[in-house]
Amino acid sequence: MNNIRILTSTSLFDGHDASINIMRRVLQEQGVEIIHFGHNRSALEIVTAAIEEDVQGIAITSYQGGHIEFFTYVRKLLNDAGYKHIIIVGGGGGTILPKEAAALEKIGISKIFLPADGLRLGIEGMIKEVVRFCNYELKSFPKNKLPKLNFSKKIDPRYLSRAITLLQNGPIKKGVKKSKKDIPVIGLTGTGGAGKSTVCDRIVQYFLLANPQKTIAVISVDPTKRKTGGALLGDRIRMNAIDHPNVFMRSLATRSDKNSIANSMDAVIELCIAAGFDSIIIETAGVGQNDATIIDFVSIPMYVMTPEFGAPTQLEKINMIDYAKIIAINKFDRTGGLDAVRDVRKQFRRSHHQWSDEINSMPIFGTIASHFNDPGMQAM
């Protein structure tokens, strides 16, 4: 089976995500890498994400009654961008009539699953059909053959996204040359659930406010499941600031249970530099105390943690405290937030041998990234 990537979402004005959540979980068990986009997403958001993520398929549920217009518009936007190859499947229970499903399939929607299909095939049967639709190889685009991009992006994401796909899948791994251009590469790492994606989103937001003419690429990594080979690439759902002409985002799976970054990360960074981006953020999968892999790839390593790290002696075991240039104690409003900042500042000063510096000058910040205009995020 090819490395299959599928974007899952509900349609605009639709908060019914129970069924798409079930479908994405079963797809993951089949070894698929899922870029989960959540609910209430516009056609343009879905198409932009599908192109940047370079997926083979899009799975959409629509229970809001506007399925004819919505699926039609998604198909049109993809076709206009030169992405007729992307498979679209969907469902909506009893809100989509059989005659409407037939009409949508005539205009290029690969399959609209009806209640009768569920009774006949079951969930696993429907999922296997989706996997079969999407099991095809992605190849290089012909040069200068793509139509003009039909949405606003300062740097066309299509060639970059396909180059990353081919790099991850193997064929052009040796063909990426090291760039002489020196740009800031920020590395965000930390424990799982610390809020790295939300911190990343705020950094992108402030970057765009401070540098309205500059571009930034976000490469976000999530773990591949050892048992199934599937992955939930769920960081995009936390990102609000990336819906901007100056931003490119790509989610990658580690494709290994031993790494916190994706394979060929150095080459992915070089591809982003070659494409013309002015800055890059790399967000790793959740890490433990020992992992400091990110420092080999970035110029500004950052560590994101929460106040719940146990006794202060546990801080002596965290490798990233030795290497991080900035540390965020995120979810700072939780119990023990102030004590955590004090203890981490002390450990940072010990690790970096900054004995003559004031303890309060250590680059440790209590942040609540989920809050708009959070003073801790702004200070950081």
N, C-alpha and C positions, 0 to 999 in steps of 0.2 A: 504494500500500500504506500502511496505517496504521502509526504508530510502534508496533512490537510489542515487548513485554517478556515474557520467559519466564524462570521460575525453574527451574534444573536442580539435581538432587540425587540421591543414592542413599538408600535406605530405612535405617531404624534397624538397627543390628547388621550393616551391610553395608559392607565395605571394597572391594568390586569397583567401582571407578570408571572403569575403562578405557573402557567403552562410552559412559557419559554424557559423558566428556571428548571423545570423537570427535563425538558428537551435538552438543554445544554449539559446537564449533569450526565445524562445517558450518552450524549455525544462524546463527552470527555472519557467515559468508560470504554468507548470504542477507539480511543487513541487519537482523538481530534484535539487540536489546539483551538480553544474557544476564546474569541475576543468578545467579552460580554459587555454590552452597551446599556443594559438596563431598560427602563421604560420611558415613555413620553419623548421619543426622539424624532426629529423631523427627517424628511427624505434626504435633504442636503447633508445633514449631520451623518446619516447612515452611509451615504455614498462617499463622502469625504473620508470617513473612517475606513471604509472598505478598500479604498484606493491606497491610503497610507499604510494600512495593515496588509495589503496585497493578499486578500483572502480568495479562496476558490468559490466560496458560497456565502450567502446571507440568509438567515432564517428569521422571519418576522411573524409575530402574532398580532392580529388586529381585531379588537372587539368593539371598536368605537363607531362602526357603521360606515366609515369612509374608505373602505378597503379598495374599491375599484379605482378611485382617484389616487390613493396612496401608492399602491403597488405599481400602477401605471407610471406614476411620476418617478419612482425609484428606478424602474427599468429604463425610462427615457434618459435620466441623468447619467446612468452607467453607459448606455449606448453612445450618448453624445461625447463622453470622455474617452471612448475607444475601449470600453470594458464590456463588450458583449459576451465575453467568455464567462463572466461571473454568474453563477447559478443563484436564482432566487427561489426559495421555498417559503411557504407560509401556511397559516391556519387561523381560524377564528371561531371554532365551534359552530354553533347554529346561526351565527350572525352572517356567515358567508353561504349563500345559496349555491346548490350544484350548478345552476346555469351561469352564475357569476364566476364560479371557479373555472368553468370551461372557457368563459370569455377571457379571463386573465391568462390562462394557459396558452391561448391562441396568440397573445401579444408578447410572449417570451418569458412568462413566469413558469418555471419548470414544473412545479407541483403545488397545488393548494390542497392541503389535507382536510378532509371533511369528517364529520362524526362517523360516517360509514367506514372510512379508512381506518379509524381507530379501532372499530369493532372487528374489522377483518384482519388487520395486521398487528394490532397491539402497539405499544410504545416502541418496543425494540424493533419491530418490523418496520415501522415508519422511519426510525433512526437509521437503520441499515440502508433504506432506500435513499435517504439524504446523503449518507456517506458514499454510496455508489454514484450518485450524481456528481459529487464533488471530488471524486478520486481521479484527478487528472494532473498532469505535470505542467508547471508554469515555465515558460521559456522566455528568452530575451526578446524585447520589443525591437522591431526593425527601426533603424535610425531615421529620425525625421518623418515617421509615418503616422504618428499619433495626431489626432485632431487637436485644435486649440482647447485648452482646459476651460471647462464651462463653469468654474467657480474661482474665486479670488485667492491666489497663493503667490507670494513674492518669488518663491522657488518652486518650480513644478515638481510635485512629489512622485510622479509616476515612474520615472527612470530610476530614481534613488530607491524607492520601495521595491522595485523589481530586482535591482542590483543586490539589495540586502537579502531578498529571498534566495536568489541564486547562490549567494555567498554562504548562507546557512545550509543550503541543500548540497553544496559541494563544488559545483562545476567551475566557479571562477575564483576560488580561494587564493590561488597564487598570483592572480592578476591585479591585485590592489597595491598601488604604489604609495609609499609614505610621503605625505605632504610636507612641504617646507613651511607652510603657514602655521603660525602659532596662535591658537585661540584658547580661551578659558574652557576647560572641560571640568564640570562639577560632578562629583561622584556622591550620590546619596545612598547610604547603606544604613542598616539598623535591624533591630529585631522585628519579626513579623507582627503586624498589627500596631506598630508604633505610630502609624500615620504618615509614612514616607510619601505616599502619593499626594496627600493633601498638602504637605509641606512643599513638595515639588510644584504643585499647582500654584501655590502662593509665590514661590520664587519666579515662576514664569510670569505671573501677573505683575510683579514688581519690576521684572526685567523689561517687560513691554512698556510699562509706564515711564521707566527711566531712559529707555532706548527705543523710541518709537520707530526708528528707521532700521533697526538691526533685527536679525533673524536668529531663531534658536531652534535646535532639534532636541527632542526628548526621546531617549531610548529607555524603555521600561522593561524590566526582566521579572518574570515569575517562574516558579519551579515546575518542572515536568514531573508527573507522578511516576514513580518507579514501577508500580504494579500494572498500570494501563498504558503508559506512554502518552496519555492525554495531559492537557494543561488548561488551567483557568487563567487567562490573561485579563485580569479584572481591574487594572490600574486606570484604564481610560475612563471608566465610569466615574472616577473621583475628580477628573480634570475638567474644569470649567473655562480656564483661561486659554486653552489650546484652540478654541474656536476663533482663530485669528489668522489673517493672511501671512503673518511672519513666523508662524509656528508649524513645525512638522513633528508628529509623534508616531513612534513605532513600538509595538509591544512584541517582546521576544520570549520564547520559552528556553529554559536552560538546556533542554534535551539531554539532561543528565541529572542524576540525583546527588551528585557530589559537588556541584558548583552553584555559586550564587549569581554568576553572570552567564550570559549566553556564549556559545562557542564563537570564535573569531571576533570577539568584541573589539580588539584593536583595529581590525579591518573595517568593521562597521563604523567606527569613529572616523577612519580615514575617508570612507565614502561620504560621510556627512560633511567633512571639511572640503572635500573635492567638489561637492554640490554647491558650496558657497555659504554655508551657515557661519554665523559670527560667534556662536557659543553652543555648547552641547551640555545636556544634563543626562547622566547615566544613573538610573535608579535600579538597584540590585533587588533580588529576591530577599526575603527575610533571612537574617544570618544569626549565628550563635556567637558565643564569646570569642571563639578562636579565629573567625574568618575576617581577614583584612585584604582579600583578593583585589578589591576595587582600587587600592592605592597604586597598582601597577599600570593603571589605564588613565588616571585623571590627574589634573593639576591642583584641584581644590577638593580634597576628600572631606565629606561631612558625615557625621554620625547622628542618627535620630534614635532616641530611646524614650522610655516613659519613666515615671517615678518608681515604678514597681520593679526594682532590680534586686531586692533582697538586702542583705547586710552590706555595709560599705566595703567590706573585704571583697565582695564579688566584683567590685569595680577594678581591682587589681588584676583580674583575669581577662578583662576585655581588651583585646589587641588594638581595636580601633581607637581607643583613647590615646594610645601612643602616637598615632599617625594623623588623627583628624585635626583639621585646621579650625573647624567649627563644630560644636555639639549642640543639638537641640534636645531639650527635655520637653518633649511634646505631651499634650494632654496634661499640661501643667496645673490645671484646675483640680486634678485628682488629689486625694489625701497624700500628704508628704511631698508635695511639689517643691516647696521652699527648701526643705531638708535635702532633697535630691540635688538641687542646683548647688548648694553648699558643698555636699560630699563630692560631686563630680568635679567641681572647681579645684578642690583640694587634690584629688587624684590626678587631674590634668596638670597641675603645677608640679607635682612629683614626677609624673611621667616625662614631662618636657623640660625638667630641671630649670624652671623659671623662678628660682627662689627669691630673686630680688624684686619681682613684680607683685603688685597688689593682687590679692586673691579675687577681688571684684573685677579685675581687668581681664581675667581669663575668658576666652570666647565661648562661654557656656550660656545658653539662653533658655529661659522658660517660655515655651510657646503653646498657644492654643490655635493651631493652624485652621481649625474648622470655623473659627470666628473671623468675621470680616474686620479688617483694620486692627488686628491683634497687635498690641504694643510689643510683645515679645518677638513676633515675626518681623515687624518693622525694624526693631533694633538689630536683629540678626542679619 
